[in-house]
C-alpha cells in the first residue's frame, strides 16, 4: 500500500510510530524495535510460555526473582 500511495520508507515509519502512539502503545513499538532482529525466537518463546500456562503473575514473579 505504501508503494501505491507513493510514500517513502521514512514517511511510512513515521506514520507507523504515530499510529502506535495514538493507540497508546508506544512502549510496544519501542520493544518491537529492540526485538525485531530476534522476532521469530521471541514469538516462539511467547507461544511456548502460553502453552505451558504462564500468566502475567508467574512472569512477574520470575522476573523479580532474577
LUMLUMDREN-2810 file (N, C-alpha, C; in Angstrom, 1 decimal):
<atoms>
<atom><aa>X</aa><ch>A</ch><at>N</at><xx>0.8</xx><yy>-1.2</yy><zz>0.0</zz></atom>
<atom><aa>X</aa><ch>A</ch><at>CA</at><xx>0.0</xx><yy>0.0</yy><zz>0.0</zz></atom>
<atom><aa>X</aa><ch>A</ch><at>C</at><xx>0.9</xx><yy>1.3</yy><zz>0.0</zz></atom>
<atom><aa>X</aa><ch>A</ch><at>N</at><xx>2.0</xx><yy>1.2</yy><zz>0.7</zz></atom>
<atom><aa>X</aa><ch>A</ch><at>CA</at><xx>2.9</xx><yy>2.4</yy><zz>0.8</zz></atom>
<atom><aa>X</aa><ch>A</ch><at>C</at><xx>3.4</xx><yy>2.7</yy><zz>-0.6</zz></atom>
<atom><aa>X</aa><ch>A</ch><at>N</at><xx>3.7</xx><yy>1.7</yy><zz>-1.4</zz></atom>
<atom><aa>X</aa><ch>A</ch><at>CA</at><xx>4.2</xx><yy>1.9</yy><zz>-2.8</zz></atom>
<atom><aa>X</aa><ch>A</ch><at>C</at><xx>3.0</xx><yy>2.5</yy><zz>-3.6</zz></atom>
<atom><aa>X</aa><ch>A</ch><at>N</at><xx>1.8</xx><yy>2.0</yy><zz>-3.4</zz></atom>
<atom><aa>X</aa><ch>A</ch><at>CA</at><xx>0.7</xx><yy>2.5</yy><zz>-4.2</zz></atom>
<atom><aa>X</aa><ch>A</ch><at>C</at><xx>0.4</xx><yy>4.0</yy><zz>-3.9</zz></atom>
<atom><aa>X</aa><ch>A</ch><at>N</at><xx>0.7</xx><yy>4.4</yy><zz>-2.6</zz></atom>
<atom><aa>X</aa><ch>A</ch><at>CA</at><xx>0.5</xx><yy>5.8</yy><zz>-2.2</zz></atom>
<atom><aa>X</aa><ch>A</ch><at>C</at><xx>1.7</xx><yy>6.7</yy><zz>-2.5</zz></atom>
<atom><aa>X</aa><ch>A</ch><at>N</at><xx>2.8</xx><yy>6.1</yy><zz>-3.0</zz></atom>
<atom><aa>X</aa><ch>A</ch><at>CA</at><xx>4.0</xx><yy>6.8</yy><zz>-3.3</zz></atom>
<atom><aa>X</aa><ch>A</ch><at>C</at><xx>4.7</xx><yy>7.3</yy><zz>-2.1</zz></atom>
<atom><aa>X</aa><ch>A</ch><at>N</at><xx>4.6</xx><yy>6.6</yy><zz>-1.0</zz></atom>
<atom><aa>X</aa><ch>A</ch><at>CA</at><xx>5.2</xx><yy>7.0</yy><zz>0.3</zz></atom>
<atom><aa>X</aa><ch>A</ch><at>C</at><xx>6.6</xx><yy>6.4</yy><zz>0.4</zz></atom>
<atom><aa>X</aa><ch>A</ch><at>N</at><xx>7.5</xx><yy>7.1</yy><zz>1.0</zz></atom>
<atom><aa>X</aa><ch>A</ch><at>CA</at><xx>8.9</xx><yy>6.6</yy><zz>1.2</zz></atom>
<atom><aa>X</aa><ch>A</ch><at>C</at><xx>8.9</xx><yy>5.9</yy><zz>2.6</zz></atom>
<atom><aa>X</aa><ch>A</ch><at>N</at><xx>10.0</xx><yy>5.1</yy><zz>2.7</zz></atom>
<atom><aa>X</aa><ch>A</ch><at>CA</at><xx>10.1</xx><yy>4.3</yy><zz>4.0</zz></atom>
<atom><aa>X</aa><ch>A</ch><at>C</at><xx>10.1</xx><yy>5.2</yy><zz>5.2</zz></atom>
<atom><aa>X</aa><ch>A</ch><at>N</at><xx>10.8</xx><yy>6.3</yy><zz>5.2</zz></atom>
<atom><aa>X</aa><ch>A</ch><at>CA</at><xx>10.8</xx><yy>7.2</yy><zz>6.4</zz></atom>
<atom><aa>X</aa><ch>A</ch><at>C</at><xx>9.4</xx><yy>7.7</yy><zz>6.7</zz></atom>
<atom><aa>X</aa><ch>A</ch><at>N</at><xx>8.6</xx><yy>8.0</yy><zz>5.7</zz></atom>
<atom><aa>X</aa><ch>A</ch><at>CA</at><xx>7.2</xx><yy>8.5</yy><zz>5.9</zz></atom>
<atom><aa>X</aa><ch>A</ch><at>C</at><xx>6.4</xx><yy>7.4</yy><zz>6.5</zz></atom>
<atom><aa>X</aa><ch>A</ch><at>N</at><xx>6.5</xx><yy>6.2</yy><zz>6.0</zz></atom>
<atom><aa>X</aa><ch>A</ch><at>CA</at><xx>5.7</xx><yy>5.1</yy><zz>6.5</zz></atom>
<atom><aa>X</aa><ch>A</ch><at>C</at><xx>6.1</xx><yy>4.8</yy><zz>7.9</zz></atom>
<atom><aa>X</aa><ch>A</ch><at>N</at><xx>7.4</xx><yy>4.8</yy><zz>8.2</zz></atom>
<atom><aa>X</aa><ch>A</ch><at>CA</at><xx>7.9</xx><yy>4.6</yy><zz>9.6</zz></atom>
<atom><aa>X</aa><ch>A</ch><at>C</at><xx>7.3</xx><yy>5.6</yy><zz>10.5</zz></atom>
<atom><aa>X</aa><ch>A</ch><at>N</at><xx>7.3</xx><yy>6.9</yy><zz>10.1</zz></atom>
<atom><aa>X</aa><ch>A</ch><at>CA</at><xx>6.8</xx><yy>8.0</yy><zz>11.0</zz></atom>
<atom><aa>X</aa><ch>A</ch><at>C</at><xx>5.3</xx><yy>7.8</yy><zz>11.2</zz></atom>
<atom><aa>X</aa><ch>A</ch><at>N</at><xx>4.5</xx><yy>7.4</yy><zz>10.2</zz></atom>
<atom><aa>X</aa><ch>A</ch><at>CA</at><xx>3.1</xx><yy>7.2</yy><zz>10.4</zz></atom>
<atom><aa>X</aa><ch>A</ch><at>C</at><xx>2.9</xx><yy>6.0</yy><zz>11.3</zz></atom>
<atom><aa>X</aa><ch>A</ch><at>N</at><xx>3.7</xx><yy>5.0</yy><zz>11.1</zz></atom>
<atom><aa>X</aa><ch>A</ch><at>CA</at><xx>3.6</xx><yy>3.8</yy><zz>11.9</zz></atom>
<atom><aa>X</aa><ch>A</ch><at>C</at><xx>3.8</xx><yy>4.1</yy><zz>13.4</zz></atom>
<atom><aa>X</aa><ch>A</ch><at>N</at><xx>4.8</xx><yy>4.9</yy><zz>13.7</zz></atom>
<atom><aa>X</aa><ch>A</ch><at>CA</at><xx>5.1</xx><yy>5.3</yy><zz>15.1</zz></atom>
<atom><aa>X</aa><ch>A</ch><at>C</at><xx>4.0</xx><yy>6.1</yy><zz>15.7</zz></atom>
<atom><aa>X</aa><ch>A</ch><at>N</at><xx>3.5</xx><yy>7.1</yy><zz>14.8</zz></atom>
<atom><aa>X</aa><ch>A</ch><at>CA</at><xx>2.4</xx><yy>7.9</yy><zz>15.3</zz></atom>
<atom><aa>X</aa><ch>A</ch><at>C</at><xx>1.1</xx><yy>7.1</yy><zz>15.6</zz></atom>
<atom><aa>X</aa><ch>A</ch><at>N</at><xx>0.9</xx><yy>6.1</yy><zz>14.7</zz></atom>
<atom><aa>X</aa><ch>A</ch><at>CA</at><xx>-0.3</xx><yy>5.3</yy><zz>14.9</zz></atom>
<atom><aa>X</aa><ch>A</ch><at>C</at><xx>-0.2</xx><yy>4.6</yy><zz>16.3</zz></atom>
<atom><aa>X</aa><ch>A</ch><at>N</at><xx>1.0</xx><yy>4.0</yy><zz>16.6</zz></atom>
<atom><aa>X</aa><ch>A</ch><at>CA</at><xx>1.1</xx><yy>3.3</yy><zz>17.8</zz></atom>
<atom><aa>X</aa><ch>A</ch><at>C</at><xx>1.0</xx><yy>4.3</yy><zz>19.0</zz></atom>
<atom><aa>X</aa><ch>A</ch><at>N</at><xx>1.5</xx><yy>5.5</yy><zz>18.9</zz></atom>
<atom><aa>X</aa><ch>A</ch><at>CA</at><xx>1.3</xx><yy>6.5</yy><zz>19.9</zz></atom>
<atom><aa>X</aa><ch>A</ch><at>C</at><xx>-0.1</xx><yy>6.8</yy><zz>20.2</zz></atom>
<atom><aa>X</aa><ch>A</ch><at>N</at><xx>-0.9</xx><yy>7.0</yy><zz>19.1</zz></atom>
<atom><aa>X</aa><ch>A</ch><at>CA</at><xx>-2.3</xx><yy>7.3</yy><zz>19.2</zz></atom>
<atom><aa>X</aa><ch>A</ch><at>C</at><xx>-3.0</xx><yy>6.1</yy><zz>19.9</zz></atom>
<atom><aa>X</aa><ch>A</ch><at>N</at><xx>-2.6</xx><yy>4.9</yy><zz>19.6</zz></atom>
<atom><aa>X</aa><ch>A</ch><at>CA</at><xx>-3.2</xx><yy>3.7</yy><zz>20.3</zz></atom>
<atom><aa>X</aa><ch>A</ch><at>C</at><xx>-2.7</xx><yy>3.5</yy><zz>21.7</zz></atom>
<atom><aa>X</aa><ch>A</ch><at>N</at><xx>-1.8</xx><yy>4.5</yy><zz>22.1</zz></atom>
<atom><aa>X</aa><ch>A</ch><at>CA</at><xx>-1.2</xx><yy>4.4</yy><zz>23.5</zz></atom>
<atom><aa>X</aa><ch>A</ch><at>C</at><xx>-0.4</xx><yy>3.1</yy><zz>23.6</zz></atom>
<atom><aa>X</aa><ch>A</ch><at>N</at><xx>0.3</xx><yy>2.7</yy><zz>22.5</zz></atom>
<atom><aa>X</aa><ch>A</ch><at>CA</at><xx>1.1</xx><yy>1.5</yy><zz>22.5</zz></atom>
<atom><aa>X</aa><ch>A</ch><at>C</at><xx>2.6</xx><yy>1.9</yy><zz>22.1</zz></atom>
<atom><aa>X</aa><ch>A</ch><at>N</at><xx>3.0</xx><yy>3.1</yy><zz>22.5</zz></atom>
<atom><aa>X</aa><ch>A</ch><at>CA</at><xx>4.4</xx><yy>3.5</yy><zz>22.1</zz></atom>
<atom><aa>X</aa><ch>A</ch><at>C</at><xx>5.4</xx><yy>2.6</yy><zz>22.7</zz></atom>
<atom><aa>X</aa><ch>A</ch><at>N</at><xx>5.2</xx><yy>2.1</yy><zz>23.9</zz></atom>
<atom><aa>X</aa><ch>A</ch><at>CA</at><xx>6.1</xx><yy>1.2</yy><zz>24.6</zz></atom>
<atom><aa>X</aa><ch>A</ch><at>C</at><xx>6.3</xx><yy>-0.1</yy><zz>23.8</zz></atom>
<atom><aa>X</aa><ch>A</ch><at>N</at><xx>5.1</xx><yy>-0.6</yy><zz>23.2</zz></atom>
<atom><aa>X</aa><ch>A</ch><at>CA</at><xx>5.2</xx><yy>-1.8</yy><zz>22.4</zz></atom>
<atom><aa>X</aa><ch>A</ch><at>C</at><xx>6.0</xx><yy>-1.5</yy><zz>21.2</zz></atom>
<atom><aa>X</aa><ch>A</ch><at>N</at><xx>5.9</xx><yy>-0.4</yy><zz>20.6</zz></atom>
<atom><aa>X</aa><ch>A</ch><at>CA</at><xx>6.7</xx><yy>-0.1</yy><zz>19.4</zz></atom>
<atom><aa>X</aa><ch>A</ch><at>C</at><xx>8.2</xx><yy>0.0</yy><zz>19.8</zz></atom>
<atom><aa>X</aa><ch>A</ch><at>N</at><xx>8.5</xx><yy>0.6</yy><zz>21.0</zz></atom>
<atom><aa>X</aa><ch>A</ch><at>CA</at><xx>9.9</xx><yy>0.6</yy><zz>21.4</zz></atom>
<atom><aa>X</aa><ch>A</ch><at>C</at><xx>10.5</xx><yy>-0.8</yy><zz>21.6</zz></atom>
<atom><aa>X</aa><ch>A</ch><at>N</at><xx>9.7</xx><yy>-1.7</yy><zz>22.2</zz></atom>
<atom><aa>X</aa><ch>A</ch><at>CA</at><xx>10.0</xx><yy>-3.1</yy><zz>22.4</zz></atom>
<atom><aa>X</aa><ch>A</ch><at>C</at><xx>10.3</xx><yy>-3.8</yy><zz>21.0</zz></atom>
<atom><aa>X</aa><ch>A</ch><at>N</at><xx>9.3</xx><yy>-3.5</yy><zz>20.1</zz></atom>
<atom><aa>X</aa><ch>A</ch><at>CA</at><xx>9.5</xx><yy>-4.1</yy><zz>18.8</zz></atom>
<atom><aa>X</aa><ch>A</ch><at>C</at><xx>10.8</xx><yy>-3.7</yy><zz>18.1</zz></atom>
<atom><aa>X</aa><ch>A</ch><at>N</at><xx>11.2</xx><yy>-2.5</yy><zz>18.3</zz></atom>
<atom><aa>X</aa><ch>A</ch><at>CA</at><xx>12.5</xx><yy>-2.0</yy><zz>17.7</zz></atom>
<atom><aa>X</aa><ch>A</ch><at>C</at><xx>13.6</xx><yy>-2.8</yy><zz>18.3</zz></atom>
<atom><aa>X</aa><ch>A</ch><at>N</at><xx>13.6</xx><yy>-3.2</yy><zz>19.5</zz></atom>
<atom><aa>X</aa><ch>A</ch><at>CA</at><xx>14.6</xx><yy>-3.9</yy><zz>20.2</zz></atom>
<atom><aa>X</aa><ch>A</ch><at>C</at><xx>14.7</xx><yy>-5.4</yy><zz>19.8</zz></atom>
<atom><aa>X</aa><ch>A</ch><at>N</at><xx>13.5</xx><yy>-6.0</yy><zz>19.7</zz></atom>
<atom><aa>X</aa><ch>A</ch><at>CA</at><xx>13.5</xx><yy>-7.4</yy><zz>19.4</zz></atom>
<atom><aa>X</aa><ch>A</ch><at>C</at><xx>13.3</xx><yy>-7.8</yy><zz>18.0</zz></atom>
<atom><aa>X</aa><ch>A</ch><at>N</at><xx>13.1</xx><yy>-6.8</yy><zz>17.1</zz></atom>
<atom><aa>X</aa><ch>A</ch><at>CA</at><xx>12.9</xx><yy>-7.1</yy><zz>15.7</zz></atom>
<atom><aa>X</aa><ch>A</ch><at>C</at><xx>13.8</xx><yy>-8.1</yy><zz>15.1</zz></atom>
<atom><aa>X</aa><ch>A</ch><at>N</at><xx>15.2</xx><yy>-8.0</yy><zz>15.3</zz></atom>
<atom><aa>X</aa><ch>A</ch><at>CA</at><xx>16.1</xx><yy>-9.0</yy><zz>14.7</zz></atom>
<atom><aa>X</aa><ch>A</ch><at>C</at><xx>15.8</xx><yy>-10.4</yy><zz>15.2</zz></atom>
<atom><aa>X</aa><ch>A</ch><at>N</at><xx>15.3</xx><yy>-10.5</yy><zz>16.4</zz></atom>
<atom><aa>X</aa><ch>A</ch><at>CA</at><xx>15.0</xx><yy>-11.8</yy><zz>17.0</zz></atom>
<atom><aa>X</aa><ch>A</ch><at>C</at><xx>13.6</xx><yy>-12.1</yy><zz>17.1</zz></atom>
<atom><aa>X</aa><ch>A</ch><at>N</at><xx>12.7</xx><yy>-11.5</yy><zz>16.3</zz></atom>
<atom><aa>X</aa><ch>A</ch><at>CA</at><xx>11.3</xx><yy>-11.6</yy><zz>16.5</zz></atom>
<atom><aa>X</aa><ch>A</ch><at>C</at><xx>10.8</xx><yy>-13.1</yy><zz>16.4</zz></atom>
<atom><aa>X</aa><ch>A</ch><at>N</at><xx>11.3</xx><yy>-13.9</yy><zz>15.4</zz></atom>
<atom><aa>X</aa><ch>A</ch><at>CA</at><xx>10.8</xx><yy>-15.3</yy><zz>15.4</zz></atom>
<atom><aa>X</aa><ch>A</ch><at>C</at><xx>11.1</xx><yy>-16.0</yy><zz>16.7</zz></atom>
<atom><aa>X</aa><ch>A</ch><at>N</at><xx>12.3</xx><yy>-15.9</yy><zz>17.3</zz></atom>
<atom><aa>X</aa><ch>A</ch><at>CA</at><xx>12.6</xx><yy>-16.5</yy><zz>18.6</zz></atom>
<atom><aa>X</aa><ch>A</ch><at>C</at><xx>11.7</xx><yy>-16.0</yy><zz>19.7</zz></atom>
<atom><aa>X</aa><ch>A</ch><at>N</at><xx>11.5</xx><yy>-14.7</yy><zz>19.7</zz></atom>
<atom><aa>X</aa><ch>A</ch><at>CA</at><xx>10.6</xx><yy>-14.1</yy><zz>20.7</zz></atom>
<atom><aa>X</aa><ch>A</ch><at>C</at><xx>9.2</xx><yy>-14.6</yy><zz>20.7</zz></atom>
<atom><aa>X</aa><ch>A</ch><at>N</at><xx>8.7</xx><yy>-14.7</yy><zz>19.4</zz></atom>
<atom><aa>X</aa><ch>A</ch><at>CA</at><xx>7.3</xx><yy>-15.3</yy><zz>19.3</zz></atom>
<atom><aa>X</aa><ch>A</ch><at>C</at><xx>7.2</xx><yy>-16.7</yy><zz>19.6</zz></atom>
<atom><aa>X</aa><ch>A</ch><at>N</at><xx>8.3</xx><yy>-17.5</yy><zz>19.4</zz></atom>
<atom><aa>X</aa><ch>A</ch><at>CA</at><xx>8.3</xx><yy>-18.9</yy><zz>19.8</zz></atom>
<atom><aa>X</aa><ch>A</ch><at>C</at><xx>8.3</xx><yy>-19.0</yy><zz>21.3</zz></atom>
<atom><aa>X</aa><ch>A</ch><at>N</at><xx>9.1</xx><yy>-18.2</yy><zz>21.9</zz></atom>
<atom><aa>X</aa><ch>A</ch><at>CA</at><xx>9.1</xx><yy>-18.2</yy><zz>23.4</zz></atom>
<atom><aa>X</aa><ch>A</ch><at>C</at><xx>7.8</xx><yy>-17.8</yy><zz>24.0</zz></atom>
<atom><aa>X</aa><ch>A</ch><at>N</at><xx>7.1</xx><yy>-16.8</yy><zz>23.4</zz></atom>
<atom><aa>X</aa><ch>A</ch><at>CA</at><xx>5.8</xx><yy>-16.4</yy><zz>23.9</zz></atom>
<atom><aa>X</aa><ch>A</ch><at>C</at><xx>4.8</xx><yy>-17.5</yy><zz>23.7</zz></atom>
<atom><aa>X</aa><ch>A</ch><at>N</at><xx>4.8</xx><yy>-18.2</yy><zz>22.6</zz></atom>
<atom><aa>X</aa><ch>A</ch><at>CA</at><xx>3.9</xx><yy>-19.3</yy><zz>22.3</zz></atom>
<atom><aa>X</aa><ch>A</ch><at>C</at><xx>4.1</xx><yy>-20.4</yy><zz>23.3</zz></atom>
<atom><aa>X</aa><ch>A</ch><at>N</at><xx>5.4</xx><yy>-20.8</yy><zz>23.5</zz></atom>
<atom><aa>X</aa><ch>A</ch><at>CA</at><xx>5.7</xx><yy>-21.9</yy><zz>24.4</zz></atom>
<atom><aa>X</aa><ch>A</ch><at>C</at><xx>5.3</xx><yy>-21.5</yy><zz>25.9</zz></atom>
<atom><aa>X</aa><ch>A</ch><at>N</at><xx>5.5</xx><yy>-20.3</yy><zz>26.3</zz></atom>
<atom><aa>X</aa><ch>A</ch><at>CA</at><xx>5.1</xx><yy>-19.9</yy><zz>27.7</zz></atom>
<atom><aa>X</aa><ch>A</ch><at>C</at><xx>3.6</xx><yy>-20.0</yy><zz>27.8</zz></atom>
<atom><aa>X</aa><ch>A</ch><at>N</at><xx>2.9</xx><yy>-19.5</yy><zz>26.8</zz></atom>
<atom><aa>X</aa><ch>A</ch><at>CA</at><xx>1.4</xx><yy>-19.6</yy><zz>26.9</zz></atom>
<atom><aa>X</aa><ch>A</ch><at>C</at><xx>0.9</xx><yy>-21.1</yy><zz>26.9</zz></atom>
<atom><aa>X</aa><ch>A</ch><at>N</at><xx>1.5</xx><yy>-21.9</yy><zz>26.1</zz></atom>
<atom><aa>X</aa><ch>A</ch><at>CA</at><xx>1.1</xx><yy>-23.3</yy><zz>26.1</zz></atom>
<atom><aa>X</aa><ch>A</ch><at>C</at><xx>1.4</xx><yy>-24.0</yy><zz>27.4</zz></atom>
<atom><aa>X</aa><ch>A</ch><at>N</at><xx>2.4</xx><yy>-23.5</yy><zz>28.1</zz></atom>
<atom><aa>X</aa><ch>A</ch><at>CA</at><xx>2.7</xx><yy>-24.1</yy><zz>29.4</zz></atom>
<atom><aa>X</aa><ch>A</ch><at>C</at><xx>2.1</xx><yy>-23.4</yy><zz>30.6</zz></atom>
<atom><aa>X</aa><ch>A</ch><at>N</at><xx>1.1</xx><yy>-22.6</yy><zz>30.3</zz></atom>
<atom><aa>X</aa><ch>A</ch><at>CA</at><xx>0.3</xx><yy>-22.0</yy><zz>31.3</zz></atom>
<atom><aa>X</aa><ch>A</ch><at>C</at><xx>0.9</xx><yy>-20.8</yy><zz>32.0</zz></atom>
<atom><aa>X</aa><ch>A</ch><at>N</at><xx>1.9</xx><yy>-20.2</yy><zz>31.4</zz></atom>
<atom><aa>X</aa><ch>A</ch><at>CA</at><xx>2.5</xx><yy>-19.0</yy><zz>32.0</zz></atom>
<atom><aa>X</aa><ch>A</ch><at>C</at><xx>1.4</xx><yy>-17.8</yy><zz>31.9</zz></atom>
<atom><aa>X</aa><ch>A</ch><at>N</at><xx>1.4</xx><yy>-17.0</yy><zz>33.0</zz></atom>
<atom><aa>X</aa><ch>A</ch><at>CA</at><xx>0.5</xx><yy>-15.9</yy><zz>33.0</zz></atom>
<atom><aa>X</aa><ch>A</ch><at>C</at><xx>1.3</xx><yy>-14.7</yy><zz>33.6</zz></atom>
<atom><aa>X</aa><ch>A</ch><at>N</at><xx>0.7</xx><yy>-13.5</yy><zz>33.5</zz></atom>
<atom><aa>X</aa><ch>A</ch><at>CA</at><xx>1.5</xx><yy>-12.3</yy><zz>34.0</zz></atom>
<atom><aa>X</aa><ch>A</ch><at>C</at><xx>2.0</xx><yy>-12.4</yy><zz>35.4</zz></atom>
<atom><aa>X</aa><ch>A</ch><at>N</at><xx>1.2</xx><yy>-13.0</yy><zz>36.3</zz></atom>
<atom><aa>X</aa><ch>A</ch><at>CA</at><xx>1.7</xx><yy>-13.2</yy><zz>37.7</zz></atom>
<atom><aa>X</aa><ch>A</ch><at>C</at><xx>2.9</xx><yy>-14.0</yy><zz>37.8</zz></atom>
<atom><aa>X</aa><ch>A</ch><at>N</at><xx>2.9</xx><yy>-15.1</yy><zz>37.1</zz></atom>
<atom><aa>X</aa><ch>A</ch><at>CA</at><xx>4.1</xx><yy>-16.0</yy><zz>37.1</zz></atom>
<atom><aa>X</aa><ch>A</ch><at>C</at><xx>5.3</xx><yy>-15.3</yy><zz>36.5</zz></atom>
<atom><aa>X</aa><ch>A</ch><at>N</at><xx>5.1</xx><yy>-14.6</yy><zz>35.4</zz></atom>
<atom><aa>X</aa><ch>A</ch><at>CA</at><xx>6.2</xx><yy>-13.9</yy><zz>34.7</zz></atom>
<atom><aa>X</aa><ch>A</ch><at>C</at><xx>6.7</xx><yy>-12.8</yy><zz>35.6</zz></atom>
<atom><aa>X</aa><ch>A</ch><at>N</at><xx>5.9</xx><yy>-12.1</yy><zz>36.3</zz></atom>
<atom><aa>X</aa><ch>A</ch><at>CA</at><xx>6.4</xx><yy>-11.0</yy><zz>37.2</zz></atom>
<atom><aa>X</aa><ch>A</ch><at>C</at><xx>7.2</xx><yy>-11.7</yy><zz>38.3</zz></atom>
<atom><aa>X</aa><ch>A</ch><at>N</at><xx>6.7</xx><yy>-12.8</yy><zz>38.9</zz></atom>
<atom><aa>X</aa><ch>A</ch><at>CA</at><xx>7.4</xx><yy>-13.4</yy><zz>39.9</zz></atom>
<atom><aa>X</aa><ch>A</ch><at>C</at><xx>8.8</xx><yy>-13.9</yy><zz>39.5</zz></atom>
<atom><aa>X</aa><ch>A</ch><at>N</at><xx>8.8</xx><yy>-14.5</yy><zz>38.3</zz></atom>
<atom><aa>X</aa><ch>A</ch><at>CA</at><xx>10.1</xx><yy>-14.9</yy><zz>37.7</zz></atom>
<atom><aa>X</aa><ch>A</ch><at>C</at><xx>11.1</xx><yy>-13.8</yy><zz>37.5</zz></atom>
<atom><aa>X</aa><ch>A</ch><at>N</at><xx>10.6</xx><yy>-12.7</yy><zz>36.9</zz></atom>
<atom><aa>X</aa><ch>A</ch><at>CA</at><xx>11.4</xx><yy>-11.5</yy><zz>36.6</zz></atom>
<atom><aa>X</aa><ch>A</ch><at>C</at><xx>11.9</xx><yy>-10.9</yy><zz>37.9</zz></atom>
<atom><aa>X</aa><ch>A</ch><at>N</at><xx>11.1</xx><yy>-10.9</yy><zz>38.9</zz></atom>
<atom><aa>X</aa><ch>A</ch><at>CA</at><xx>11.5</xx><yy>-10.3</yy><zz>40.2</zz></atom>
<atom><aa>X</aa><ch>A</ch><at>C</at><xx>12.6</xx><yy>-11.2</yy><zz>40.9</zz></atom>
<atom><aa>X</aa><ch>A</ch><at>N</at><xx>12.5</xx><yy>-12.5</yy><zz>40.7</zz></atom>
<atom><aa>X</aa><ch>A</ch><at>CA</at><xx>13.5</xx><yy>-13.4</yy><zz>41.3</zz></atom>
<atom><aa>X</aa><ch>A</ch><at>C</at><xx>14.9</xx><yy>-13.4</yy><zz>40.7</zz></atom>
<atom><aa>X</aa><ch>A</ch><at>N</at><xx>15.0</xx><yy>-12.9</yy><zz>39.5</zz></atom>
<atom><aa>X</aa><ch>A</ch><at>CA</at><xx>16.3</xx><yy>-12.8</yy><zz>38.8</zz></atom>
<atom><aa>X</aa><ch>A</ch><at>C</at><xx>17.1</xx><yy>-11.7</yy><zz>39.4</zz></atom>
</atoms>
